[in-house]
Amino acid sequence: MQTQSDSTILENPLPRQQQEMPGFTEDMTPRPDHGEESYRGSGKLDGMAAIITGGDSGIGRAVAIAFAREGADILISYLNEEDDARETARWVEEAGRKAVLMPGDVSQEAHCREIVQRAVAEFGRIDVLINNAAHQDTIDRIEDISSEEWDLTVRTNIYSQFYLSKAAIPHMGEGASIINTASIQASKPSPQLLAYATTKGAIVNFTIGLAQMVAERGIRVNAVAPGPIWTPLIPSTMPPEKVEQFGKNTPLGRPGNPAELAGAYVLLASRDGSYITGAVIPVTGGNPL
């Protein structure tokens, strides 16, 4: 497993930059560290099969690389970022594991069912579901949040987790796990991220409630709550002056790289986390949840 000294440490200020949504890794400066050169596996997920939504870049790519190096095959779900998704698949395959690419919109229930059906057809099992896909936009006034924007955020961020969990759980056995990506925004909402923060609060409640609902089946449900992490979501949804100061308000004084979250997901998916359910693990640079 990687250590902090192995991974690239980001420093403030970041260069001013902006992209169109949904954002692409190749256009970011500096490039995020997903653990491509630093993560070392130790067989913690040997023989497992995982679904990772938002697996093309950012946290999803870092988790895919770590899971593959720990021995898991992976279905990579993504919206339409083909180049980023193929790059993630390349790293999975270089680790000797199977990568299945599945583009489409997780805000739609039918597509979520198709993701699960494809995973079962390709792997014959589902051991881990990572609900990581997200949409956000920075909007200063509630009057400027359209109903369409609110609906897109809620459907992408929380409806998808319900749809996918509902479809996947019948295919999951004892020891399987669901890991949801929450956020420090669940408890420390930024007013400009009202819709996004609202969904992250809902994800925490969904995680804790679902964990209790499926505990008797031997399925664990947890969440990871990132703080400021350097992913394509940031330059594609924040103005350049905010990108420049991104992460500066943490006790560590910097944003995190996606690679710095991967170990938390591995812990929750592996036997090391066998007595952890209904938990929300903060990876926030020191800011309390």
N, C-alpha and C positions, 0 to 999 in steps of 0.2 A: 504494500500500500504506500502511496506517496507520503512524504513528509513535507512540512511547510518549507524547509530549506531547499527542497527539490523544485518547487513551483515558482513561477514568476510573481513577484510582488508588484502590484500597481502602485503608482505614486500620484499625488495631486500636484499641480492641477493637470487634468486631462486636456488634450488638445480640443479646442472648440470644433464641433462637427455636427452635422445633421443629415439624416437620410429620410427617404420616403418609407412609410410602413409597408411591409412588416420588418424591414431592416435586414441587412446581409452581413455576415461575418467578414467577408473579404474586404468590405469597405470601411472597417473599423480601424482606428488608430489610437492606441496600440491594439494589435490582435489579441483577443482574449486567450487565456491559457485554459484549455480543456483537459489538461493532463496528457496531451499527446506524447510528450517525451518523458513525463515524470511519473505517471501512475504505474505501479508494479503490483500485479495481482498475486493472490495466494490461494486460489481455488475455493473461495468462500461461496461461490454460486455455481459450482460445477453441475452441469446437466440441467440447469434451470432454463426456463423460457420467460421472457419479459416483453411487455408492451410499454413503450415510452412515447407519450404524446408530446408534441413540441420537441421531438428528438433530433431535429435538423441542426440546431445550433444552441449556443448558450448552455444553460444548466442541463438541458436534455442531451446535448452532445457529450458533455462531461460525464454524465451518468451512463450513457451508452458505452463510452470507452472503458470506464471503470468496470461496468457489468461484464463486458466482453472479456476483459482481462482477468476477471474473476471466474469465467467459465460459462456465461449465459449466452444463449441465442436471443436475438432482439428483433421485434417488429418496431420500426421507426415510423411513427405517425407524424405528419407535418401538413401544413396548409398547401403551399405551392412553391416553396423555396427549394427548387430541384437541385441546384448546385451545392447548397449547404447540406442537403439530405444525402446526396451521393458521397460527399466528403465524410460525413459521419459513418456511412455504410462502409467506406473504404477502411476506416480505422477498426471497425468491428471485424471485418473480414481479415485484416492483417493480424488480428489477435487469434485467428483460427476459428471464429464463430460465424454462425449464419446471420445475415442481415436481410430483412424483408422491408422494402420501402412501401409506404401506404399513404399517398397524398389524399387530401380531402378535408372537409370542414367538420370539425368535431362538435360544432354547435348544433348539428343535425343528428337526431337520434338514429336514423337509418344508417348513416355512415358509421356511427359508433358501433352499431351491431355488426356491420361489415368488418370493422377492424378486429373485433373479437373472433368472428367466424374465420377470418383469414389466419389469425394467429393459431387457432385450433387446427386448421387444415395444414399449416406449415410445420407446426411443432408438436402437435398432438396433445398439448397441455398448456396451461397458463399458470405460472408460479408467482409472477410479480406483475402488478399493474401500477405504472407510474403515471399519475394524472398531473401533467406538467404544463400542458398547452395554456396559453394566456393571451388576452388582448388588453391593452391599456391605451389611454390617450390623456394628455395633459390639457385640462380645460379649466379656466379660472372662475367662471360664473355658472351657476346652476341653470340660468336661463339659456346658456349656450350649449348645454348638453341635450342633444336631440333624443327623442324617444328611440330612434334607430340605433344611436350610439350606445345608449343604456342597454337596450335589448341585446345588441351584439356582445357587449362586455359580459353580461350576466349569462347568456347562453354559452359563450365560449369558455368562461372560467368556472362556472359551477354546474350548469345543466350538463355539460360534457362529463363531469365527474360522476354525476348521478347516472347518466345513460351508460357510461362505460362500466361502472361498478355493477350496475344491475345486469348487464349482459355478461360480464366476466365471471361473477361469483359462482354461477352454476357449474363452471368449468374448473373451479379452483378447489384443491383438496386441502387437507390439514397441513399446516405449515406454510401455506401461501400467504401473500401479503399484498396490501394496497398501500401505496405511499403517495400522498397528495402534496403538491407544492402550494403552500400557503404564503405568508409574507409578514414581515413586521408591520405592514400596512393594516393587518387585521386588528391590531391594538393601538397603533400609532399612525392613524390615517393622515395623509397629506391632503389638504382640501382640494388641490388641483387634480387629485386622483380619486375623486369621490366614488365613481362607479367601480373602479378597480378595487379600491380599499373595501367597499361594501361586499364585493364578492369574496375577498380574502377572509373577511370575518365570517362569512357563511361557510367557507371551506373548513375553518377550524371547528365550527359546530357540527358540520357534516361528518368530519373525521371522527370526532369523539362519539357522536351518536351511532354511526355505522360500526365503529369498533365494538360497541356493546351489543349491537344487533347480530353480528356474525361471530362473536367470540366462541359460542358453543360449537361452531363448525371448525374451530381451530384456525380460522383466518384472522390475521392481524391487520389493523388499519392504523396508520400513523401519518404524520405530516412533517415536512421540513419547512421552516419559516425563514427564508433568506432575508437579509438586509439588502444594502445596495450592492448589486452584483453586475459586473460589466458584461452585458449581453447586447445583442442587436436591438432589443426592446428599448434601450436607453437612448441612443442617438436618433432612433426613428420616432420617438414620442416625446422628447424633451427639447426645449430650445437650447441653442449652443451655449449660452451663458450658464445654464443649469448643468449641462453635461460637464462643463469645465470644473465645477465644484462638486461633482457627484461623489458621494461617500466621504466627504471631508468632515461631516458632522458626527462620525463614529469615534469612539474612544481610540480605535486603531488609526484613525485619521485618513482612511483610504477606502476605496471600494474593494470588494472581493472579486477574485476570478472564479469562473464556473468550477474549475478544478478543486477549489477549496470547499465545495459542497458535496462532492462525489462520495466521500467517505461516509457521510451521514446516511445517504441512501443505501450504500452497501451494508452498513450496520443494520438498518431496519429491514432489509431484505434477507439477511443471512441468519444463520443459527445463533450468531452472537446477539441478535436482537429478539430471541425467542420469547422473552418475558416482557417485551415492550409492546403495548397496544394502547390506543387512545392518547398517544403522546404527540406533542408538538415540539420539535427540536429546533431551537433558534441557532441560526448561523448568520450573525448580524454584525460582526465586527465590534461587539461589546455593548451595543444598544440593547436595553432590556425589552422583552416583549410586553 
